[in-house]
Amino acid sequence: MTDKEFEVFQKLFDEKLLGLHNEITSGNKLILERVDNVNNTVLKQNSRIGKLEEYKEYAQGVIDKRSYECPHIPRFEECEKEIKRTKDSFDEAIDKIEKSLEDVLFFVRHPKLFIGLLVTLVILTLASIIEDNPFDIFNKDKNENKIEQIK
């Protein structure tokens, strides 16, 4: 490389570095502006939180005083006891109903078993009613019946 080429190369290199430096500087400025905006927002939020905490302390003081000064507190306690008694009586009634419906609930939970028992009962009833049933279930000897009829 000659000196002239080196100077041109040096000039281009300096211009490129200067451009990169300017881009980095502008990027840093943008980042700093955004950080400042975030910082300002956080400061505003902190002041709002402080005000809310002060109001919370004030409200808690009002609530604490009110529980001692309120003339309706005994009535509320009476209503609470009445609600509890009513709830207990409802629970007892529900337990009684559940106990009385245990048999029905068994068949509701197991409908296939219920249907199977019902079909079996119907078949056995029909088999006992029909005299010439195919299974000869519940039939005495026909000869015994004939002998008794003859006597």
C-alpha positions in Angstrom: 0.0 0.0 0.0 1.2 3.4 -0.8 1.1 6.4 1.4 -1.8 7.9 -0.6 -3.9 4.8 -0.4 -3.1 4.5 3.3 -4.3 8.1 3.8 -7.5 7.4 1.9 -8.0 4.2 3.9 -7.3 6.1 7.2 -9.8 8.8 6.2 -12.5 6.3 5.4 -11.8 4.4 8.6 -12.0 7.6 10.7 -15.3 8.6 9.0 -16.7 5.1 9.8 -15.6 5.3 13.4 -17.0 8.8 13.8 -20.4 7.5 12.4 -20.4 4.5 14.8 -19.5 6.9 17.7 -22.4 9.2 16.8 -24.8 6.3 16.6 -23.7 5.0 20.0 -23.9 8.4 21.5 -27.4 9.0 20.2 -28.5 5.5 21.4 -27.1 6.3 24.8 -28.9 9.6 24.9 -32.2 7.8 24.0 -31.6 5.2 26.7 -30.8 8.0 29.3 -34.0 9.8 28.4 -36.1 6.7 28.8 -34.5 5.9 32.1 -35.3 9.5 33.3 -38.9 9.0 32.2 -39.1 5.7 34.1 -37.5 7.4 37.2 -40.0 10.2 37.1 -42.9 7.7 36.8 -41.5 5.8 39.8 -41.2 8.9 41.9 -44.9 9.9 41.1 -46.0 6.4 42.0 -44.1 6.5 45.3 -45.7 9.7 46.2 -49.2 8.2 45.4 -48.4 5.2 47.5 -47.3 7.3 50.4 -50.7 9.2 50.3 -52.6 5.9 50.1 -50.7 4.5 53.1 -51.5 7.7 55.1 -55.2 7.3 54.1 -55.1 3.6 55.1 -53.9 4.5 58.6 -56.6 7.2 58.9 -59.3 4.7 57.7 -58.1 2.0 60.1 -58.3 4.5 63.0 -61.9 5.3 62.0 -62.7 1.6 61.8 -61.1 0.9 65.2 -63.1 3.7 66.9 -66.3 2.7 65.2 -66.4 -0.8 66.6 -66.5 0.7 70.1 -68.9 3.5 69.4 -71.4 1.7 67.2 -74.7 1.1 68.9 -75.7 -1.6 66.4 -72.9 -4.1 67.2 -75.0 -6.1 69.7 -77.8 -6.4 67.0 -75.2 -7.6 64.5 -73.9 -10.2 67.0 -77.5 -11.4 67.6 -78.2 -11.7 63.9 -74.9 -13.6 63.5 -76.0 -16.1 66.2 -79.4 -16.5 64.6 -77.9 -17.2 61.2 -75.6 -19.8 62.8 -78.6 -21.5 64.5 -80.6 -21.5 61.3 -77.6 -22.9 59.4 -77.2 -25.7 62.0 -80.9 -26.6 61.8 -80.7 -26.7 58.0 -77.7 -28.9 58.2 -79.5 -31.3 60.6 -82.6 -31.4 58.3 -80.4 -32.1 55.3 -78.6 -34.9 57.2 -82.0 -36.4 58.0 -83.2 -36.2 54.4 -80.0 -37.8 53.2 -80.3 -40.7 55.7 -84.0 -41.2 54.6 -83.0 -41.3 51.0 -79.9 -43.6 51.3 -81.8 -46.5 49.7 -83.0 -44.4 46.8 -79.7 -42.8 46.3 -78.1 -46.3 46.1 -80.2 -47.1 43.1 -79.6 -43.6 41.6 -75.9 -44.1 41.9 -76.1 -47.7 40.4 -78.9 -47.6 37.8 -77.6 -50.7 36.0 -77.9 -52.8 39.1 -81.4 -51.4 39.7 -82.5 -52.3 36.2 -81.0 -55.7 36.5 -82.9 -56.4 39.7 -86.1 -55.1 38.2 -85.7 -57.3 35.1 -84.9 -60.4 37.2 -88.0 -59.7 39.4 -90.2 -59.4 36.3 -88.9 -62.6 34.8 -89.3 -64.5 38.1 -92.9 -63.1 38.4 -93.8 -64.1 34.9 -92.2 -67.6 35.4 -94.2 -68.2 38.5 -97.5 -67.0 36.9 -97.2 -69.0 33.7 -98.0 -72.6 34.4 -96.1 -74.1 31.5 -93.0 -72.0 32.0 -89.9 -73.0 30.1 -87.7 -73.2 33.1 -90.1 -75.2 35.4 -89.3 -72.8 38.2 -91.5 -72.8 41.3 -93.5 -75.7 39.9 -94.3 -78.8 42.0 -94.6 -82.1 40.3 -97.7 -82.1 38.1 -98.4 -85.6 39.1 -98.7 -84.6 42.7 -101.2 -81.9 41.8 -103.2 -84.5 39.7 -103.2 -87.0 42.6 -104.4 -84.4 45.0 -107.1 -83.3 42.7 -108.4 -86.9 42.2 -108.7 -87.6 45.9 
